[in-house]
Amino acid sequence: MKICVFLSAADLDERYTRPAREFAELLGKGGHTLVWGGSDSGLMKVVADGVQAAGGRLVGVSVTFLAASARPGVDEMVVAADLAWGSPRAL
């Protein structure tokens, strides 16, 4: 199953990262695919790391002006032209 999440790219404390890691492990172990903003920072990174480590797939959806900060080594990365039209359609 593809599961889409909307997460912060900010580095946050353990109150947020611990449940994010637990959630990610459940997704990965369940064989699910994470669909997320494609960033390699903050909670987005925490969840992507956990899903990938637990055997799940990663599908990032980013936009052109953020493509340079997209996570490398994902199963699929979709880069849309803009936030208003491109990325919602990609989801």
N, CA, C and O atoms as a DFTB+ gen file, in Angstrom:
364 C
 N C O
     1  1       0.844      -1.164       0.000
     2  2       0.000       0.000       0.000
     3  2       0.898       1.238       0.000
     4  3       1.925       1.265       0.679
     5  1       0.513       2.246      -0.752
     6  2       1.210       3.529      -0.729
     7  2       0.588       4.400       0.354
     8  3      -0.625       4.605       0.384
     9  1       1.426       4.902       1.230
    10  2       0.952       5.751       2.328
    11  2       1.658       7.093       2.219
    12  3       2.885       7.169       2.280
    13  1       0.869       8.154       2.057
    14  2       1.402       9.497       1.877
    15  2       1.368      10.240       3.204
    16  3       0.356      10.232       3.906
    17  1       2.482      10.883       3.543
    18  2       2.559      11.668       4.770
    19  2       3.051      13.069       4.456
    20  3       3.788      13.280       3.492
    21  1       2.642      14.012       5.267
    22  2       3.091      15.398       5.169
    23  2       3.846      15.685       6.449
    24  3       3.268      15.643       7.535
    25  1       5.149      15.980       6.332
    26  2       6.009      16.124       7.500
    27  2       6.839      17.392       7.436
    28  3       6.979      18.016       6.384
    29  1       7.381      17.755       8.575
    30  2       8.273      18.901       8.676
    31  2       9.670      18.544       8.179
    32  3      10.131      17.416       8.354
    33  1      10.333      19.507       7.564
    34  2      11.738      19.342       7.180
    35  2      12.653      19.906       8.261
    36  3      13.874      19.910       8.103
    37  1      12.064      20.386       9.365
    38  2      12.844      20.942      10.469
    39  2      13.356      19.827      11.378
    40  3      12.714      18.787      11.525
    41  1      14.515      20.056      11.982
    42  2      15.035      19.126      12.974
    43  2      14.300      19.372      14.281
    44  3      14.331      20.475      14.826
    45  1      13.646      18.343      14.772
    46  2      12.827      18.465      15.980
    47  2      13.332      17.519      17.055
    48  3      14.126      16.620      16.778
    49  1      12.867      17.724      18.291
    50  2      13.356      16.912      19.398
    51  2      12.678      15.538      19.452
    52  3      11.806      15.208      18.649
    53  1      13.117      14.772      20.423
    54  2      12.711      13.370      20.588
    55  2      11.195      13.187      20.749
    56  3      10.669      12.123      20.424
    57  1      10.497      14.196      21.240
    58  2       9.024      14.084      21.351
    59  2       8.386      13.798      20.003
    60  3       7.338      13.156      19.927
    61  1       9.016      14.272      18.951
    62  2       8.490      14.097      17.599
    63  2       9.208      12.986      16.838
    64  3       8.581      12.227      16.099
    65  1      10.521      12.893      17.021
    66  2      11.271      11.913      16.230
    67  2      11.012      10.474      16.673
    68  3      10.997       9.571      15.836
    69  1      10.809      10.244      17.956
    70  2      10.563       8.876      18.428
    71  2       9.297       8.293      17.803
    72  3       9.366       7.204      17.233
    73  1       8.137       8.967      17.883
    74  2       6.949       8.392      17.241
    75  2       7.093       8.293      15.717
    76  3       6.539       7.387      15.095
    77  1       7.844       9.235      15.120
    78  2       8.061       9.178      13.674
    79  2       8.850       7.930      13.303
    80  3       8.533       7.270      12.314
    81  1       9.881       7.597      14.090
    82  2      10.667       6.382      13.837
    83  2       9.825       5.126      14.020
    84  3       9.932       4.182      13.238
    85  1       8.991       5.117      15.047
    86  2       8.121       3.957      15.290
    87  2       7.143       3.755      14.131
    88  3       6.936       2.633      13.670
    89  1       6.557       4.837      13.674
    90  2       5.634       4.795      12.540
    91  2       6.346       4.285      11.291
    92  3       5.818       3.444      10.563
    93  1       7.550       4.803      11.053
    94  2       8.329       4.407       9.877
    95  2       8.649       2.916       9.900
    96  3       8.570       2.242       8.872
    97  1       9.005       2.410      11.059
    98  2       9.323       0.986      11.168
    99  2       8.097       0.128      10.844
   100  3       8.212      -0.892      10.164
   101  1       6.940       0.539      11.324
   102  2       5.704      -0.193      11.003
   103  2       5.438      -0.196       9.502
   104  3       5.066      -1.223       8.935
   105  1       5.628       0.957       8.857
   106  2       5.415       1.029       7.410
   107  2       6.365       0.101       6.666
   108  3       5.943      -0.695       5.826
   109  1       7.643       0.209       6.981
   110  2       8.638      -0.598       6.289
   111  2       8.447      -2.087       6.500
   112  3       8.482      -2.859       5.542
   113  1       8.247      -2.499       7.746
   114  2       8.050      -3.923       8.047
   115  2       6.779      -4.462       7.422
   116  3       6.682      -5.651       7.117
   117  1       5.803      -3.583       7.233
   118  2       4.546      -3.996       6.596
   119  2       4.650      -4.084       5.082
   120  3       3.689      -4.462       4.411
   121  1       5.820      -3.735       4.539
   122  2       6.017      -3.791       3.091
   123  2       5.355      -2.660       2.340
   124  3       5.097      -2.769       1.141
   125  1       5.075      -1.562       3.044
   126  2       4.391      -0.433       2.427
   127  2       5.369       0.518       1.745
   128  3       6.580       0.438       1.949
   129  1       4.829       1.405       0.943
   130  2       5.597       2.433       0.250
   131  2       5.282       3.780       0.874
   132  3       4.118       4.162       0.994
   133  1       6.329       4.501       1.273
   134  2       6.174       5.858       1.789
   135  2       6.188       6.831       0.618
   136  3       7.113       6.826      -0.195
   137  1       5.165       7.656       0.539
   138  2       5.118       8.763      -0.423
   139  2       5.210      10.021       0.419
   140  3       4.357      10.283       1.267
   141  1       6.270      10.804       0.170
   142  2       6.500      11.984       1.016
   143  2       7.188      13.066       0.216
   144  3       7.455      12.872      -0.970
   145  1       7.479      14.188       0.823
   146  2       8.015      15.348       0.137
   147  2       9.409      15.209      -0.431
   148  3       9.914      16.140      -1.058
   149  1      10.041      14.072      -0.226
   150  2      11.319      13.788      -0.860
   151  2      12.531      14.432      -0.221
   152  3      13.647      14.255      -0.709
   153  1      12.339      15.182       0.867
   154  2      13.450      15.880       1.502
   155  2      14.306      14.924       2.323
   156  3      13.835      13.884       2.782
   157  1      15.560      15.291       2.499
   158  2      16.482      14.505       3.309
   159  2      16.873      15.277       4.559
   160  3      18.035      15.286       4.966
   161  1      15.868      15.931       5.168
   162  2      16.116      16.664       6.406
   163  2      14.891      16.586       7.306
   164  3      13.779      16.315       6.852
   165  1      15.122      16.832       8.593
   166  2      14.036      16.882       9.565
   167  2      13.267      15.580       9.713
   168  3      13.818      14.493       9.541
   169  1      11.975      15.710      10.037
   170  2      11.136      14.524      10.201
   171  2      10.990      13.743       8.897
   172  3      10.783      12.529       8.913
   173  1      11.098      14.443       7.771
   174  2      11.033      13.733       6.499
   175  2      12.171      12.724       6.405
   176  3      11.967      11.594       5.962
   177  1      13.354      13.124       6.814
   178  2      14.512      12.224       6.800
   179  2      14.330      11.090       7.801
   180  3      14.608       9.932       7.488
   181  1      13.865      11.417       9.000
   182  2      13.674      10.409      10.043
   183  2      12.751       9.300       9.538
   184  3      13.064       8.117       9.672
   185  1      11.625       9.684       8.962
   186  2      10.666       8.684       8.497
   187  2      11.209       7.922       7.281
   188  3      11.068       6.701       7.209
   189  1      11.819       8.619       6.340
   190  2      12.381       7.946       5.170
   191  2      13.479       6.965       5.583
   192  3      13.529       5.848       5.069
   193  1      14.353       7.367       6.499
   194  2      15.400       6.461       6.994
   195  2      14.781       5.196       7.575
   196  3      15.211       4.084       7.268
   197  1      13.768       5.377       8.418
   198  2      13.142       4.242       9.089
   199  2      12.429       3.299       8.139
   200  3      12.532       2.079       8.269
   201  1      11.711       3.859       7.191
   202  2      10.997       3.019       6.220
   203  2      12.002       2.225       5.396
   204  3      11.845       1.019       5.208
   205  1      13.028       2.900       4.909
   206  2      14.029       2.236       4.071
   207  2      14.776       1.156       4.864
   208  3      15.010       0.065       4.345
   209  1      15.146       1.445       6.098
   210  2      15.867       0.480       6.929
   211  2      15.031      -0.758       7.232
   212  3      15.567      -1.853       7.403
   213  1      13.710      -0.575       7.298
   214  2      12.814      -1.688       7.616
   215  2      12.316      -2.416       6.365
   216  3      11.470      -3.306       6.462
   217  1      12.835      -2.043       5.190
   218  2      12.498      -2.782       3.979
   219  2      11.394      -2.206       3.131
   220  3      10.977      -2.835       2.158
   221  1      10.903      -1.022       3.470
   222  2       9.845      -0.399       2.668
   223  2      10.418       0.363       1.484
   224  3      11.629       0.550       1.370
   225  1       9.538       0.790       0.622
   226  2       9.923       1.567      -0.568
   227  2       9.725       3.053      -0.310
   228  3       8.910       3.441       0.527
   229  1      10.482       3.894      -1.043
   230  2      10.383       5.344      -0.923
   231  2      10.040       5.967      -2.266
   232  3      10.713       5.727      -3.268
   233  1       8.983       6.770      -2.272
   234  2       8.610       7.558      -3.448
   235  2       8.529       9.014      -2.997
   236  3       7.642       9.392      -2.231
   237  1       9.461       9.816      -3.481
   238  2       9.475      11.229      -3.141
   239  2       8.736      12.042      -4.177
   240  3       8.776      11.732      -5.367
   241  1       8.057      13.086      -3.722
   242  2       7.381      14.035      -4.622
   243  2       7.899      15.411      -4.241
   244  3       7.569      15.936      -3.178
   245  1       8.710      15.991      -5.114
   246  2       9.310      17.285      -4.840
   247  2       8.949      18.253      -5.961
   248  3       8.214      17.911      -6.887
   249  1       9.470      19.442      -5.859
   250  2       9.265      20.453      -6.898
   251  2      10.624      20.919      -7.392
   252  3      11.636      20.745      -6.714
   253  1      10.636      21.506      -8.566
   254  2      11.880      21.876      -9.224
   255  2      12.791      22.696      -8.327
   256  3      13.987      22.413      -8.254
   257  1      12.261      23.710      -7.640
   258  2      13.132      24.593      -6.861
   259  2      13.673      23.934      -5.589
   260  3      14.550      24.503      -4.939
   261  1      13.173      22.754      -5.219
   262  2      13.689      22.019      -4.065
   263  2      14.428      20.742      -4.465
   264  3      14.899      20.004      -3.600
   265  1      14.529      20.483      -5.739
   266  2      15.104      19.222      -6.221
   267  2      16.544      19.013      -5.744
   268  3      16.968      17.872      -5.562
   269  1      17.293      20.084      -5.542
   270  2      18.684      19.959      -5.093
   271  2      18.783      19.386      -3.680
   272  3      19.811      18.814      -3.317
   273  1      17.722      19.535      -2.877
   274  2      17.740      19.005      -1.510
   275  2      16.982      17.689      -1.389
   276  3      16.724      17.215      -0.283
   277  1      16.629      17.103      -2.525
   278  2      15.907      15.833      -2.509
   279  2      16.813      14.702      -2.041
   280  3      18.026      14.735      -2.248
   281  1      16.224      13.725      -1.422
   282  2      16.958      12.583      -0.883
   283  2      17.492      11.701      -2.009
   284  3      16.741      11.341      -2.915
   285  1      18.756      11.354      -1.965
   286  2      19.297      10.423      -2.959
   287  2      18.955       8.979      -2.586
   288  3      18.641       8.692      -1.431
   289  1      19.016       8.094      -3.542
   290  2      18.859       6.668      -3.268
   291  2      17.446       6.195      -2.999
   292  3      17.250       5.175      -2.340
   293  1      16.455       6.922      -3.501
   294  2      15.068       6.502      -3.310
   295  2      14.644       5.582      -4.456
   296  3      15.317       5.504      -5.484
   297  1      13.541       4.901      -4.270
   298  2      13.046       4.013      -5.314
   299  2      12.496       4.792      -6.501
   300  3      12.613       4.369      -7.651
   301  1      11.891       5.945      -6.196
   302  2      11.336       6.793      -7.259
   303  2      11.263       8.224      -6.748
   304  3      10.890       8.459      -5.599
   305  1      11.621       9.186      -7.605
   306  2      11.502      10.599      -7.252
   307  2      10.755      11.308      -8.373
   308  3      11.188      11.301      -9.526
   309  1       9.651      11.906      -8.029
   310  2       8.848      12.679      -8.970
   311  2       9.145      14.152      -8.697
   312  3       8.995      14.615      -7.566
   313  1       9.559      14.882      -9.715
   314  2       9.841      16.309      -9.551
   315  2       8.829      17.073     -10.395
   316  3       8.854      17.014     -11.625
   317  1       7.943      17.786      -9.719
   318  2       6.895      18.563     -10.379
   319  2       7.385      19.994     -10.617
   320  3       8.317      20.462      -9.962
   321  1       6.757      20.662     -11.543
   322  2       7.148      22.026     -11.887
   323  2       6.856      23.017     -10.756
   324  3       7.634      23.945     -10.535
   325  1       5.743      22.830     -10.038
   326  2       5.369      23.790      -8.999
   327  2       4.497      23.143      -7.943
   328  3       4.017      22.023      -8.121
   329  1       4.296      23.853      -6.840
   330  2       3.473      23.350      -5.738
   331  2       1.977      23.429      -6.034
   332  3       1.205      22.574      -5.602
   333  1       1.580      24.454      -6.767
   334  2       0.152      24.697      -6.973
   335  2      -0.506      23.631      -7.832
   336  3      -1.647      23.249      -7.574
   337  1       0.183      23.153      -8.832
   338  2      -0.462      22.241      -9.767
   339  2       0.271      20.919      -9.876
   340  3      -0.351      19.856      -9.890
   341  1       1.583      20.983      -9.951
   342  2       2.366      19.793     -10.248
   343  2       2.387      18.739      -9.161
   344  3       2.079      17.579      -9.434
   345  1       2.745      19.108      -7.921
   346  2       2.893      18.085      -6.905
   347  2       1.579      17.453      -6.457
   348  3       1.569      16.248      -6.208
   349  1       0.454      18.193      -6.336
   350  2      -0.796      17.509      -5.995
   351  2      -1.215      16.495      -7.081
   352  3      -1.743      15.432      -6.755
   353  1      -0.992      16.808      -8.326
   354  2      -1.314      15.861      -9.401
   355  2      -0.446      14.624      -9.336
   356  3      -0.898      13.521      -9.643
   357  1       0.829      14.809      -8.927
   358  2       1.751      13.680      -8.853
   359  2       1.331      12.705      -7.763
   360  3       1.558      11.501      -7.882
   361  1       0.720      13.220      -6.702
   362  2       0.278      12.354      -5.632
   363  2      -0.879      11.503      -6.079
   364  3      -1.392      10.700      -5.301
